[in-house]
């Protein structure tokens, strides 16, 4: 009788251990599921929209002509409050030092994920076509 | 008997737990595949943005403000232009420089392979199409802008406001064919202004010549370069011309996408696209 009880105890111990292991394994697999790509897609689309607004409102062009961040700031500050954006405009010759830079008011450049897009800008002031690259970046506040 | 039942219970539990593991593993794999699909498609999604960006820049180089609106209830299309002759920059060389800039500075940083063929814009004539029904042509050398229809759309009204930085010496209707199209032209220059209100036959040429000491500006209505229901401004003076034009047509297109006569090729591992560079308002 005692040896039978031992077999049952050992059997149930193994079964529970195995069950626990399999449940832990399932939880491990489920914990690997991430939705970050959707967040990335949402954020990059928001930044693209912001870049389109800046380009079609001619804010980027005005910022270049005036060498001022003001035209950009007025548009960036009007963007949805939960997002932060900055915009940097570079000449065709130098894409490391921006000629104009604007950071949305109330934001600082601290983020876990950053999405950036680039737009090309043409300025025809002075009768000469000059080309620039604008880099617009966005992150969740 | 009791131990047999216990054994069966143990096997059942292991079987169900294993199923749970397999399901969660499959769900994870499926999620990874979906994520991969999303990210790959997202890379392809950059193409319309690049096309719109390029179109926006060409639009700046051409220096033309235009809009196309359709009123399906009235069956009318309204084409609006705010244009300059000559342009701020010499368009053929500016477009070529822009294309070289894209190849060197921009396209290498865009996901996928992108190339732009601007040969049809840098050959001296800028062409913009409105759903292949209407077309705008500007010849930089001839200083001539034309707006054509190519699909039987009937011109019903022309409103033109033209300003020339010169001093008018006289004007003359070289050809005049009255008809059903209402025409309102308001002319102004450095020291003169005039109104021309008339009707024209859209199938025949009506040409108003504005005369200056250093040349003429011709406004051609109706029949222009083998096309009926069209409009042109043809200048051979060095003076700069600025005009606002509204053309009203009887036509019911479902949409009027605006495209430049330049082609963008885009490819990445999951898609190939060849399109006209399109502008979105």
Interface residues (C-beta under 8 A of the other chain):
Chain A: X4 X7 X8 X11 X12 X14 X15 X18 X19 X22 X23 X25 X26 X27 X29 X30 X32 X33 X34 X37 X38 X40 X41 X44 X48 X52 X55 X56 X61 X92 X95 X117 X118 X119 X120 X121 X122 X123 X124 X125 X127 X128 X129 X131 X133
Chain B: X2 X3 X6 X7 X9 X10 X13 X14 X17 X18 X20 X21 X23 X24 X25 X27 X28 X31 X35 X38 X39 X42 X49 X52 X53 X54 X56 X57 X60 X61 X63 X88 X89 X94 X97 X98 X101 X102 X104 X105 X106 X109 X110
